[in-house]
Amino acid sequence: MDWNTKKKRHYATLPDGIVWGENIVATNDGKTVSVQWGQTSDPRDFSNGKMRARVLATLDVETGEFYAERSHEFEGPPGMDNLGHPMINPDNKDLMMFCHEGANTEQHDRIWMCDMTTGKTWNVFRQAVNADGTTAEPSTHEVWQGNGEKIAFIKSKSAQTLGEYGICRVNPDGSDREYFTNSMH
C-alpha cells in the first residue's frame, strides 16, 4: 500500500502450503523488497506457534518476480536455524541482514549478512561467550541506518554481560564496532 495515496497493489503470491514470514522491508528507492517464507507442511518450520523461515528472497516490485532466493542452509549456531528480522540494505538490493533467533542468553553470533547474488553469508557481530555457555554480549533490535552504511542494534545488559552495552553499530562486514551510549558496568 502506498502510504500517501492509500492505493493497494498485489505484488506476489506464494504457492499453497507456503507462508510469508515477518518483516517485508523495501529499499530506499522502493523498487525492491526483502521477504522470507517457510512451508506449513514442514514441522521444523513451526516453533511455539510461529513460522520458522526457511527462505530469504528479494522481490522486484515492478515485475513481481523473485530475483534472488536463498534457502535455509545458512551458517549459524547449531540448532539455531530459525531465521528472523530479514532486512534488505536500503541502498543495496543485493545485501540482506538477517538474524538467528533464540533466547538472548543462549543465542551467540545472532546478526548475519547474506550477499543475495552469491549466497555467501557472514557473521557481523561475533559475540563473546561466558564459561557457562551463555552469551556475554546479548543483542537484539537490529536495524539498518537509513543510508545502509551501518547496522544499529542493542547490546543488552544482563548479569553475564561483559564490557560495554547499550546502542551499538557495526559495518556490514563486521568491522568498526562502535557504542553510542558507551555504558560500562
C-alpha positions as CSV (number, residue, x, y, z in Angstrom):
1,M,0.0,0.0,0.0
2,D,1.2,3.5,-0.8
3,W,1.0,5.3,2.5
4,N,0.4,8.6,0.8
5,T,-2.3,7.6,-1.6
6,K,-3.6,4.5,0.3
7,K,-3.7,2.7,-3.1
8,K,-3.1,-1.0,-2.7
9,R,-1.3,-3.3,-5.2
10,H,-0.7,-7.0,-5.2
11,Y,2.9,-7.9,-6.0
12,A,3.4,-11.6,-5.5
13,T,1.7,-14.8,-4.4
14,L,3.3,-17.9,-2.9
15,P,2.2,-21.4,-3.8
16,D,-0.2,-23.3,-1.5
17,G,1.4,-24.6,1.7
18,I,4.0,-21.7,1.8
19,V,3.5,-18.9,4.3
20,W,5.2,-15.4,4.5
21,G,7.4,-14.7,7.4
22,E,7.8,-11.4,9.2
23,N,9.5,-8.2,8.1
24,I,8.9,-7.2,4.5
25,V,11.3,-4.3,4.0
26,A,11.9,-2.0,1.0
27,T,15.0,-0.4,-0.4
28,N,15.1,3.4,-0.3
29,D,14.1,3.7,-3.9
30,G,11.0,1.4,-3.3
31,K,11.9,-0.9,-6.2
32,T,13.0,-4.0,-4.2
33,V,11.7,-5.7,-1.0
34,S,13.1,-8.4,1.1
35,V,10.9,-11.3,2.2
36,Q,11.1,-14.7,3.9
37,W,8.9,-17.7,3.8
38,G,8.5,-21.3,5.0
39,Q,6.4,-24.4,4.4
40,T,3.5,-25.1,6.6
41,S,3.9,-28.8,5.9
42,D,7.4,-29.0,7.4
43,P,7.2,-29.4,11.2
44,R,10.6,-27.8,11.5
45,D,9.0,-24.6,10.3
46,F,6.9,-24.0,13.4
47,S,8.2,-23.3,16.9
48,N,5.9,-22.1,19.7
49,G,3.2,-21.5,17.1
50,K,5.4,-19.2,15.0
51,M,6.6,-19.9,11.4
52,R,10.3,-20.6,11.2
53,A,11.6,-19.1,8.0
54,R,13.5,-21.2,5.6
55,V,14.0,-19.0,2.6
56,L,15.2,-15.4,2.2
57,A,14.4,-13.7,-1.1
58,T,14.3,-10.3,-2.8
59,L,11.4,-9.3,-4.9
60,D,11.3,-6.8,-7.8
61,V,8.2,-4.6,-7.0
62,E,7.6,-3.6,-10.7
63,T,7.6,-7.1,-12.1
64,G,6.6,-9.2,-9.1
65,E,9.5,-11.5,-9.8
66,F,11.7,-13.0,-7.2
67,Y,15.2,-12.4,-8.5
68,A,17.2,-13.9,-5.6
69,E,16.3,-16.7,-3.3
70,R,18.5,-18.3,-0.7
71,S,17.4,-21.5,1.2
72,H,17.6,-22.2,4.9
73,E,21.1,-23.8,4.6
74,F,22.8,-20.9,6.2
75,E,25.8,-20.9,8.6
76,G,25.0,-20.3,12.2
77,P,24.9,-21.7,15.6
78,P,23.9,-25.4,15.9
79,G,20.1,-25.7,16.3
80,M,19.6,-22.0,15.6
81,D,18.3,-22.2,12.1
82,N,15.2,-20.1,12.8
83,L,15.8,-17.0,10.7
84,G,14.3,-13.7,11.7
85,H,14.4,-10.0,11.1
86,P,15.4,-10.1,7.4
87,M,16.1,-6.6,6.2
88,I,17.4,-5.6,2.8
89,N,20.0,-2.9,2.8
90,P,18.2,0.4,2.0
91,D,20.8,1.3,-0.6
92,N,22.0,-2.1,-1.9
93,K,19.4,-4.6,-3.1
94,D,21.9,-7.5,-3.1
95,L,22.8,-7.2,0.6
96,M,20.4,-8.6,3.3
97,M,20.8,-8.7,7.0
98,F,19.1,-11.5,9.0
99,C,19.3,-12.9,12.5
100,H,19.4,-16.4,14.0
101,E,16.6,-16.4,16.6
102,G,16.7,-17.9,20.1
103,A,16.8,-16.8,23.7
104,N,19.1,-13.8,24.1
105,T,21.2,-15.5,26.8
106,E,21.7,-18.6,24.6
107,Q,21.9,-17.0,21.1
108,H,25.5,-16.5,20.0
109,D,26.5,-14.8,16.8
110,R,23.0,-13.6,16.1
111,I,23.4,-11.0,13.4
112,W,24.3,-12.2,9.9
113,M,24.6,-10.8,6.4
114,C,23.9,-12.5,3.1
115,D,25.1,-11.5,-0.4
116,M,21.9,-12.4,-2.3
117,T,23.8,-12.7,-5.6
118,T,26.3,-15.3,-4.4
119,G,24.6,-16.8,-1.3
120,K,27.7,-16.0,0.8
121,T,26.9,-15.4,4.5
122,W,29.0,-14.0,7.3
123,N,28.5,-13.0,10.9
124,V,28.8,-9.3,11.6
125,F,28.8,-9.3,15.4
126,R,30.9,-12.2,16.9
127,Q,29.6,-12.4,20.5
128,A,31.8,-13.4,23.5
129,V,30.6,-16.5,25.4
130,N,30.8,-17.0,29.2
131,A,32.2,-20.2,30.7
132,D,28.7,-21.5,31.4
133,G,27.8,-21.2,27.7
134,T,25.6,-18.1,28.0
135,T,26.3,-15.2,25.8
136,A,28.3,-12.4,27.3
137,E,27.0,-10.0,24.7
138,P,23.3,-10.5,24.2
139,S,22.0,-8.4,21.3
140,T,18.6,-7.6,19.8
141,H,16.5,-4.9,17.8
142,E,18.7,-4.8,14.7
143,V,18.1,-2.2,12.0
144,W,19.9,-0.7,9.1
145,Q,20.9,3.0,9.2
146,G,18.9,4.9,6.6
147,N,21.8,5.2,4.3
148,G,22.7,1.5,4.6
149,E,26.2,2.1,5.7
150,K,25.9,0.5,9.2
151,I,23.7,-1.8,11.3
152,A,22.5,-0.5,14.7
153,F,21.4,-2.8,17.5
154,I,21.1,-3.0,21.2
155,K,23.7,-4.9,23.2
156,S,21.7,-5.7,26.3
157,K,22.9,-5.6,29.9
158,S,22.5,-8.7,32.0
159,A,24.3,-10.3,34.9
160,Q,26.6,-12.0,32.4
161,T,27.3,-9.1,30.1
162,L,30.9,-8.2,29.6
163,G,32.2,-4.8,28.7
164,E,30.2,-2.0,27.1
165,Y,26.5,-2.3,26.5
166,G,23.8,-0.1,25.0
167,I,23.2,1.1,21.5
168,C,25.9,-0.2,19.2
169,R,26.5,-0.1,15.4
170,V,28.8,-2.0,13.1
171,N,29.7,-2.1,9.4
172,P,28.1,-4.8,7.2
173,D,31.5,-6.5,7.0
174,G,31.6,-6.8,10.9
175,S,34.3,-4.1,11.3
176,D,34.3,-1.0,13.4
177,R,32.1,-1.8,16.3
178,E,31.0,1.5,18.0
179,Y,28.9,2.3,21.0
180,F,26.7,5.4,21.2
181,T,25.9,5.1,24.8
182,N,29.4,4.0,26.0
183,S,28.0,2.4,29.1
184,M,30.1,0.2,31.5
185,H,29.0,-1.9,34.5
